[in-house]
Amino acid sequence: MEVLHSKIYGEDQSGMPLLVFHGLFGMLDNWGSFGKEMGEFFPVHLIDLRNHGKSFHSTEMSHDDLAEDILNYMDFHKLEKINLLGHSLGGKAVMQFAITYPDRVDKLIVVDISPKAYPPHHQGIIKAMESIDFSTVNSRQEVEEALKQYIPEKSVIQFLAKNLYWTDDKKLNWRFNLNTLSTKYSEFVSNAIKYGTFKGKTLFISGGNSNYILPQDEYQIKQQFPNSSIVTIKNAGHWVQAENPKDFNEVVKNFLSDQEVS
């Protein structure tokens, strides 16, 4: 059994542990500030999804695979019951886990994603990353310049560039497994999570400037997560926790401590 890579804040804190999962092409480091702040109140496990960050690479990448990884992680760390938070692809993973293993989850937080299937929309980014010839580039700046040919948004280029690292043979490469993420893309983006329900307390957090959770998605959300509410964070797009961390952290803290969330 392979276990996901993690960084744990607040290990000495009592209270229900919170497991946090990033989105596609992300890594646990994206959540460092959040983990530090929340780790003052309860244990926080920031976790790299399979094929991302420092977690293991695999040729498989379905929602069921991601849910099983969470189960294996919990069993390895002897965690009987937890709170779960997932952003985007990580949100799909935690939804699937909560539906499959409801007795292992106390509260669920899903950030800027719904249970539905999404049309493919990362093809340009994938093409840009596949265009990089790591045998010829010698600096991060060269990689960023190459990505600019395909990707106009500076913030997206910077986000992707965080995944660059120097290999043992002194070459740059991506930390994530681009091959699997490209070939299995339709399995985890263009598929809804499997039908089922999680009746525990659930919070969906939407970015006010994002279109990932639409008003018409509320029906499906309520069908599968009947004890859920949706909160919109103003002045934030898809990367809600990075674009408005103050409001985001407050909403999460209030939800986990049973205070009113608005």
Buried (B, 14 or more C-beta within 10 A) or exposed (E): EEBBBBBBBBEEBEEEBBBBBBBBBBBBBBBEEBBEBBBEBBBBBBBBBBBBBBBBEBEEBBBBBBBBBBEBBBEEBEBEEBBBBBBBBBBBBBBBBBBBBBEBBBBBBBBBBBBBEBEEEBEEBBEBBEEBEEEEBEEBEEBBEBBEEBBEEEEBBEBBBBBBEEEEEEEBBBBBBBEBBBEBBEBBBEBBBBEEEBEBBBBBBBBBBBEBBEEEBBEBBBEBBEBBBBBBBEEBBBBBBBBBBEBBBBBBBBBBEEEEBE
